[in-house]
Amino acid sequence: MTLRWPDSHLPPAPYYYDLRDWSAIGRMSALRDLAITEICVEDFSFLARCKELRTLSLRNTNFTDCRMLLELPKLRTMDLSLCRLTYTEALEELQGVDIRR
């Protein structure tokens, strides 16, 4: 086995990685499980388009606004531990959802 530097694994130009743009996840119409952990995301609005999500982990991210979760009708389990949550009263409206905080 030959060891290679990490940059030799990157795709050729014009491909690039942009950790600020998560919109592609919102276009995954059949996505059922999503885990984004220990990273900062500039904009979580893509979550509102993930209508099939059943399991969601945002553990130790900068996610805050719990109202956004009300737009996920099939959500059954989520991990929001180590997040600085706002509008936590929205969590009470999520019937049948197992929430870890």
Buried (B, 14 or more C-beta within 10 A) or exposed (E): EEEEEEEEEEEEEEEEEEEEEBEEBBEBEEBEEBEBEEEEBEEBEBBEBBBBBBBBBBBBBEBBEBBBBBEBEEBBBBBBEEBEBEEEEBBEEBEEBEBEE
